């Protein structure tokens, strides 16, 4: 619970990427919208993130908070590099209209951030995010903002959870600070732990090695963050359960099983003011649930833009987002020609694609000219046009922690056909023709036959206009707003702090170690 108007709950939200400053993936959106929603709930949440080599200085007003912050690297000599790195902390405030002001702290370092144009993809990413984590702890120790909870996100900040646990032994003032570890996916950094030898094995119990040592890259930050966190959170309830399975746990399933009492899942939300078909300036024609007839203009525009035959009656199937095997595109490849041959349908495909699928969909477009259209590249505007004009979004994922695309599509009246996995299982209520309820069509087994059955069920339902209108209406009426999500996080923060208090009571700091931050 929020502690009170005079003493609000304090949260430091630490993330490798935050929109609008660094947009790489879904994490950047969560790192922007969730803190904003938490502030609307009265939480004093502040963001801590690197300052990459982008146009932040030109686009936002920054001021120096700490100049020359010394961040220890763990090295005591010259063998493993310098014993400290010098960084700056700069601050800006996100002051959007009708939003509580949001303080954002940037970690500034020329070598590891400002000279890098990308967020990820460097051979020294383990050092870059070890630096982010250690600097966040040093920032807390300065006393500018001492949180009740540190909210860490993915492997990049797992180091911070570990550092905080180790520092509690030396600084009792840190003992009360609780750590929440959010697992958005099981990617674990530069080192391939699946091919690690016995000599490389990291049990997660040793202290973190110096940044520049050969050992540091082999120390699993995600594993350590999970081990040392007071609570563990994932981006959907189903995904929290799936992490216990060896097929989805990224090699950490046994650890997740051991810690399952500390695990929970909260589905990511959607900004309903930004994603609003009634006001969206990106789409051709605004519409709402009370004015669905206006949606037809978006379907015509979609057919025009993808060079498809103009036909208001034919159902448009859509694929929007990353096009690779994880998204189930091998199932699409095995079935889509059959669907195009047997049913009067159209298909639009948009998003960055693996090479094998680029060739497949380009050949498909040529073979079914006028019925298949492609745009096989990243385009942040195209998905909304697709959601507003297509009838069904296809998401047959092998695994899907969050499933935000399904939420976005439903908001615009585009019915999802999904595999009931991860967040997709939590989002989509499978259509029941007997009880006339459901918001989409779901299948369980990862097979082309199961996917085909779900798709045929959807196409048959589409032939019954009254039935289809009911499915669309229920989909659009769902409430996945960030404000509802934030309320659940406030409760989770309370449980995270309760766990830390209990842990402190069982193992209180020694009197001689007690000192202020």
Secondary structure by P-SEA (a helix, b strand, c coil): ccccccccbbbbbbcccccccccccaaaaaacaaaaaaaaaccbbbbbbbbccccccccbbbbbcccccccccccccccccccbbbbbbbbbbbccccccbbbbbbbccccccccccccccccaaaaaaaaaaaaaaaaaaaccccccbbbbccccaaaaaaaaaaacccccccccbbbbbbbcccccccccccccccccccccccccccccccccccccaaaaaaaaccbbbcccaaaaaaaacccccccaaaaaaaacccbbbbbbbcccccccccccccccccccccccccaaaaaaaaaaaacccccccbbbbbcccccccccaaaaaaacaaaaaacccbbbbbbccccaaaaaaaaaaaaaacccbbbbcccccaaaaaaaacccbbbbbccccccaaaaaaaaaacbbbbccccccccccccccccccccccbbbbccccaaaaaaaaaaaaaaaacaaaaaaaaaaaaaccccaaaaaaaaaaaaaaaaaaaaaaaaaccccccccccc
